[in-house]
């Protein structure tokens, strides 16, 4: 039997969703109400699938997705949201996260679970990001892999970092970008700037 955890801050929707999963013979191991719960429950239970809402207080669904993927790039996650306009579609498409819009039918839920269960998860080789340094007017772009993207977002000197092109197959040397990130963690941005280009807005 497939098992899962379910994350949603609305207790009524959470209960209804778990009832749906019960009908589909999906074993709910645990439930939570925010992205931090999702990460902790994932570590504790190692479920087959994580179902998470997007808009939740303090720690949202994006937090859940990114931090679970940090721990296990092969984790299978399904986003369930009432507002698909708020979706980080570039991110979710990039790392193979399906999005179900509320309200949804039982057939849509069943098909999505079947598709995710059969899909081999693979992280993208490369894609393009746009970012800004704090106290810098310019924006920059460069090519990274997913791990490097996450490392970019964790740098204190970076103000904003977003995916702008997930279809770019030409990547800088992993070693070069990793060296640049290591230097940037010590507030030396020269190598990252060398591997980047200024983006005109």
PLY file of the C-alpha trace (Angstrom):
ply
format ascii 1.0
element vertex 201
property float x
property float y
property float z
element edge 200
property int vertex1
property int vertex2
end_header
0.00 0.00 0.00
1.22 3.51 -0.88
1.69 5.73 2.17
1.89 9.49 2.56
1.90 12.54 4.80
-0.60 15.38 4.28
0.12 19.04 5.06
-2.59 21.72 5.16
-3.37 24.48 7.66
-7.15 24.17 7.12
-8.30 21.34 9.40
-11.57 20.83 7.50
-9.80 20.42 4.16
-7.16 18.24 5.82
-9.81 15.87 7.16
-11.68 15.75 3.85
-8.48 15.11 1.92
-7.52 12.26 4.25
-10.98 10.75 3.69
-10.36 10.87 -0.07
-7.02 9.14 0.37
-8.64 6.47 2.54
-11.12 5.70 -0.26
-8.14 5.36 -2.63
-6.40 2.99 -0.17
-3.56 5.42 0.51
-2.22 5.08 4.06
-1.89 8.48 5.80
1.06 8.19 8.20
0.79 11.71 9.66
-0.60 15.19 9.06
0.79 18.67 9.67
-0.19 22.32 9.26
2.85 24.06 7.73
6.04 23.56 5.77
8.17 22.98 8.85
5.83 20.16 9.92
6.21 18.70 6.43
10.00 18.55 6.67
9.98 17.08 10.19
7.32 14.49 9.33
9.18 13.57 6.14
12.34 12.89 8.14
10.40 10.85 10.70
8.23 8.74 8.38
10.00 8.72 4.96
6.62 8.47 3.15
6.13 7.37 -0.44
4.38 10.68 -1.26
4.08 14.11 0.38
0.90 16.10 -0.22
1.28 19.77 0.68
-0.77 22.93 0.46
1.05 26.07 -0.71
-0.30 29.02 1.28
0.35 28.29 4.95
1.48 30.53 7.83
5.19 31.03 8.59
6.51 28.04 6.62
4.70 27.60 3.31
4.56 24.80 0.76
7.56 26.09 -1.17
9.60 25.83 2.04
8.38 22.23 2.38
9.21 21.31 -1.22
12.68 22.87 -1.26
13.76 21.53 2.13
12.45 18.01 1.53
14.22 17.97 -1.84
17.41 19.09 -0.07
17.17 15.97 2.09
16.11 13.62 -0.70
16.18 14.76 -4.35
14.08 11.68 -5.22
11.22 12.58 -2.83
7.80 12.43 -4.50
5.71 15.49 -3.71
2.28 16.66 -4.91
1.22 20.27 -4.34
-2.50 20.79 -3.66
-3.56 24.44 -3.76
-6.63 26.65 -4.03
-4.67 29.36 -5.83
-2.62 27.96 -8.68
-1.78 31.54 -9.74
0.56 31.70 -6.76
2.41 28.57 -7.85
6.15 28.69 -8.37
5.53 26.99 -11.71
9.14 27.24 -12.94
10.39 25.57 -9.77
7.73 22.85 -9.72
8.10 22.04 -13.43
11.86 21.96 -13.04
11.82 19.35 -10.26
8.77 17.36 -11.45
6.24 18.47 -8.84
2.62 18.10 -10.06
0.09 20.70 -8.89
-3.58 19.85 -8.21
-5.94 22.81 -8.02
-8.68 22.83 -5.38
-11.45 21.87 -5.76
-10.48 18.68 -7.58
-12.19 15.43 -8.51
-11.37 12.01 -7.10
-10.33 10.95 -10.61
-7.77 13.77 -10.87
-6.32 12.86 -7.48
-6.17 9.15 -8.35
-4.51 9.80 -11.72
-1.93 12.17 -10.23
-1.01 9.62 -7.56
-0.64 6.91 -10.21
1.51 9.17 -12.39
3.78 10.20 -9.52
4.14 6.62 -8.29
5.34 5.50 -11.73
7.61 8.46 -12.46
11.35 8.22 -11.98
12.46 11.48 -10.40
15.48 13.11 -12.00
16.92 16.48 -11.10
17.65 18.86 -13.99
21.19 19.08 -15.29
21.11 22.86 -15.53
18.97 25.95 -15.75
19.31 29.71 -15.61
18.69 31.88 -12.56
18.48 35.62 -11.96
19.73 37.05 -8.69
20.66 40.27 -6.91
23.32 41.02 -4.36
22.24 43.06 -1.36
23.03 46.78 -1.84
23.55 46.31 -5.59
21.28 47.88 -8.22
22.14 45.35 -10.92
20.61 41.92 -11.43
22.73 39.04 -12.69
22.08 35.71 -14.36
24.06 32.49 -14.50
23.61 28.78 -15.13
23.49 26.36 -12.20
22.33 22.92 -11.20
19.62 22.47 -8.57
22.00 22.05 -5.62
23.83 25.23 -6.60
20.50 27.09 -6.90
19.67 26.09 -3.33
23.13 27.17 -2.18
22.60 30.54 -3.88
19.35 31.06 -1.96
21.11 30.36 1.34
23.83 32.98 0.85
23.43 35.98 3.18
24.73 38.33 0.50
21.97 37.39 -1.98
18.78 39.45 -1.83
16.72 37.70 -4.50
17.14 34.53 -6.54
14.67 33.11 -9.06
14.55 30.62 -11.91
14.20 32.30 -15.31
14.97 29.52 -17.80
14.64 25.83 -17.03
15.35 24.66 -20.58
18.96 25.77 -20.92
21.23 22.75 -21.37
24.60 24.53 -21.44
26.13 24.69 -18.00
29.30 26.15 -16.60
31.69 23.68 -15.02
30.17 22.41 -11.76
33.56 22.76 -10.13
33.91 26.39 -11.18
30.48 27.40 -9.91
30.98 25.45 -6.70
34.27 27.26 -6.12
32.48 30.54 -6.74
29.78 29.68 -4.21
32.37 28.68 -1.63
34.07 32.06 -2.06
30.72 33.87 -1.92
29.99 32.25 1.45
33.06 34.20 2.64
31.66 37.41 1.07
33.98 37.22 -1.94
31.70 37.70 -4.95
34.36 38.14 -7.66
34.20 34.60 -9.08
30.38 34.49 -9.13
30.39 37.80 -10.98
32.90 36.36 -13.48
30.54 33.42 -14.17
27.48 35.67 -14.45
26.20 38.34 -16.76
24.40 41.56 -15.91
20.68 41.39 -16.72
19.07 44.50 -18.13
15.61 45.10 -16.67
0 1
1 2
2 3
3 4
4 5
5 6
6 7
7 8
8 9
9 10
10 11
11 12
12 13
13 14
14 15
15 16
16 17
17 18
18 19
19 20
20 21
21 22
22 23
23 24
24 25
25 26
26 27
27 28
28 29
29 30
30 31
31 32
32 33
33 34
34 35
35 36
36 37
37 38
38 39
39 40
40 41
41 42
42 43
43 44
44 45
45 46
46 47
47 48
48 49
49 50
50 51
51 52
52 53
53 54
54 55
55 56
56 57
57 58
58 59
59 60
60 61
61 62
62 63
63 64
64 65
65 66
66 67
67 68
68 69
69 70
70 71
71 72
72 73
73 74
74 75
75 76
76 77
77 78
78 79
79 80
80 81
81 82
82 83
83 84
84 85
85 86
86 87
87 88
88 89
89 90
90 91
91 92
92 93
93 94
94 95
95 96
96 97
97 98
98 99
99 100
100 101
101 102
102 103
103 104
104 105
105 106
106 107
107 108
108 109
109 110
110 111
111 112
112 113
113 114
114 115
115 116
116 117
117 118
118 119
119 120
120 121
121 122
122 123
123 124
124 125
125 126
126 127
127 128
128 129
129 130
130 131
131 132
132 133
133 134
134 135
135 136
136 137
137 138
138 139
139 140
140 141
141 142
142 143
143 144
144 145
145 146
146 147
147 148
148 149
149 150
150 151
151 152
152 153
153 154
154 155
155 156
156 157
157 158
158 159
159 160
160 161
161 162
162 163
163 164
164 165
165 166
166 167
167 168
168 169
169 170
170 171
171 172
172 173
173 174
174 175
175 176
176 177
177 178
178 179
179 180
180 181
181 182
182 183
183 184
184 185
185 186
186 187
187 188
188 189
189 190
190 191
191 192
192 193
193 194
194 195
195 196
196 197
197 198
198 199
199 200
